[in-house]
């Protein structure tokens, strides 16, 4: 996500003031809760804090981030029936999201 944000900022000639870079979601959340700074995070990462009114979150207009998710597994072992069913479920959810439904609408 950081690379995407850097590229979008550069395209728009928006300077970013990055003081520290942390790759641990829980630590980032703690620093924001302690008012040490701000963070760009997926809404899902702070949803419970927003509901509890510990944090405020705002969308960034014009910033349409997309991520590619993969279901990784060892090629030496079969997924088995549970793994295949999970993969089917993930594909189904991805299809619903692509059709315009959000995960919140899907009640997941």
N, C-alpha and C positions, 0 to 999 in steps of 0.2 A: 504494500500500500504506500509505503514511503516513496518509492521510486515513481509511482504514478502521480503522487502529489507534487514531487519535485518537478516532474516534466510539465504538469499543468501550470504550476506557478511560473516556470521559465517561459512557457508559451505566452502567458499573459503578462510577462515582465513584472511579476509580483515578488518582491524580496521576502524571503522567509528568515525569521530570526530564531534559529535553532540553537539553544544553549546546551542541551544535553540530548542524547539519543539513547533510548532504553527499549529493549525488545521484550521486556517482561510485563505483560498486561496488568498483573496485580500491582506491581510497583508503580506503574504509570498511574493507575487509578488512585493509589494511596497518595502520590504526590499531588494530584489534582485535588483530592479531598482536603489535603493540608494547605491548599492555596499556593503551592510552589510554582504552578504554571498552568498551562492549558495543554490539551492533547486532542488530536484528531483520531477518533476511534470509531469502530462500528457501533451503531446504536445498541446492538444486543449486548455489548460489553458493559454498558452502564445503565441498562434499562431498569434494573432493580433500584439502583441509586437514584435515578430520576423519579421513579414512583415514590420512593421514600423521601423525596425532596432534599437529598443530600448533595445532589449535583443538578445542574441545569444543562440541557443539551439542545443544540440548535443544528438544523441541517445547514449545509453550505450550498447556497443557490448556485446553480450552474456546475456543480461538481457531481458528476454522475460516475461513481466508481463501480467497477465490475470486477469480480474475482472469478477465477476458474478453480473449481473444486474437483478433486480427484479422489476416487476410492482406491487406495493403494493396498496391495497385498503381495505376498511372496509368490513368485511364479512357480515355486517348487511345491506349493500345496494348493489344494482345491479350496475354494471358498466354502464349500459345503452348502447344505440347504439353508441354514440361518444366514450365512454370508450372502448367498444369492438373493434371498428375500430382502435383506437389508439393501443390497445394491438396487434391486427393483424399486424399493420404496424411495430411495434417494433420487433415482431417475424420475419417478412419478412426481415427487415434490418439485424437482427442478423444472419439469414441464409445466406444472401449475404456476410456478413463479414466473417462468417465461411468458405465460399467457396473461400476466398482469396481476395475479393475486400475490399478496404479501404473506409472509409467514404468520403474521398476526391474524390475518383473515383466515388462514388455514387452522388456527387454534393449535399450533404446535408448541 
